[in-house]
Amino acid sequence: MNRFKKSSRRPVLQKFLYVLIFCGILCIFLSGLSSVSRITSHSEEESLRKSILQSAVHCYATQGFYPDSMDYLEKYYGISYDKEKYLVSYEAFGSNMMPDITVFSNNSKKGEN
């Protein structure tokens, strides 16, 4: 056996190791990206809920009643949101009682039932 001839197995193992390390780093990056996306979505939901609540309180302070529906807030207070992305539950109990406002992320995809 010749001592100066390089073995052909070693470069193959090194390439496999590099590919394996790259795949591991890629998986870590994608999981971090998914986490950031989830946090951002939750933050958007909370921001929308606070905006709707603030508009309802502003209506009560200036006009003396809480709006009876989201349509009123959309028409007179400029509330707008992506209705395909978020579901808003606005339950008014009376003109002098603060409504219950809940925002849900609509995760269903188009075409699915």
C-alpha positions in Angstrom: 0.0 0.0 0.0 1.3 3.4 -0.9 1.5 5.8 2.1 1.4 8.9 -0.1 -1.9 8.0 -1.9 -4.9 9.6 -0.3 -7.9 7.5 0.6 -11.1 8.3 -1.4 -13.4 7.6 1.6 -12.3 10.6 3.7 -13.5 13.4 1.3 -16.9 11.6 1.0 -17.3 11.5 4.8 -16.3 15.2 5.1 -18.9 16.2 2.5 -21.6 14.2 4.2 -20.6 15.9 7.5 -20.8 19.3 5.9 -24.3 18.6 4.4 -25.4 17.3 7.8 -24.2 20.4 9.6 -25.9 22.6 7.0 -29.2 20.8 7.3 -29.0 21.2 11.1 -28.4 24.9 10.9 -31.2 25.2 8.4 -33.6 23.4 10.7 -32.7 25.7 13.6 -33.2 28.8 11.4 -36.6 27.7 10.2 -37.8 26.9 13.7 -36.7 30.3 14.8 -38.5 31.9 11.9 -41.7 30.0 12.7 -41.5 31.2 16.4 -41.1 34.8 15.3 -44.0 34.5 13.0 -46.2 33.1 15.8 -45.2 35.9 18.2 -45.9 38.6 15.5 -49.4 37.1 14.8 -50.3 37.1 18.4 -49.1 40.7 18.8 -51.2 41.8 15.8 -54.3 40.2 17.3 -53.7 42.0 20.6 -53.1 45.3 18.8 -56.4 44.9 16.9 -58.3 44.1 20.1 -56.9 47.1 21.9 -57.7 49.4 19.0 -61.3 48.2 18.9 -61.6 48.6 22.7 -60.1 52.1 22.6 -62.6 53.2 19.8 -65.5 51.8 21.8 -64.4 53.7 24.9 -63.9 56.8 22.9 -67.4 56.5 21.5 -68.8 56.1 25.1 -66.8 59.2 26.3 -67.9 61.4 23.5 -71.4 60.2 22.7 -72.6 58.5 25.9 -73.0 55.0 24.7 -71.0 52.0 23.6 -71.5 51.0 19.9 -73.9 48.2 19.4 -71.8 46.6 16.6 -68.5 46.5 14.8 -70.2 48.1 11.8 -70.6 51.3 13.8 -66.9 51.4 14.7 -65.9 50.7 11.1 -68.2 53.4 9.7 -67.6 56.2 12.2 -64.2 55.4 13.9 -62.2 54.1 11.0 -61.6 50.6 12.3 -60.4 48.4 9.5 -58.8 45.0 9.5 -58.2 42.0 7.3 -61.4 40.0 7.6 -59.9 37.0 6.0 -57.1 36.9 8.5 -59.0 37.8 11.7 -62.3 37.0 13.2 -63.7 39.6 15.6 -66.3 38.8 18.2 -68.0 42.0 19.4 -70.7 41.4 21.9 -72.6 44.5 23.2 -74.7 43.9 26.3 -76.3 47.4 26.5 -75.5 51.0 25.6 -73.9 51.7 29.0 -72.0 48.4 29.4 -68.6 47.8 27.9 -68.8 45.2 25.1 -66.9 42.0 25.2 -64.3 42.0 22.4 -62.3 39.0 21.3 -60.0 38.6 18.3 -59.2 35.3 16.7 -56.7 34.4 14.0 -58.4 32.7 11.1 -55.9 29.9 10.3 -58.2 28.1 7.9 -56.9 28.0 4.3 -59.0 28.8 1.3 -60.7 25.9 -0.3 -60.9 23.8 2.9 -64.2 23.1 4.7 
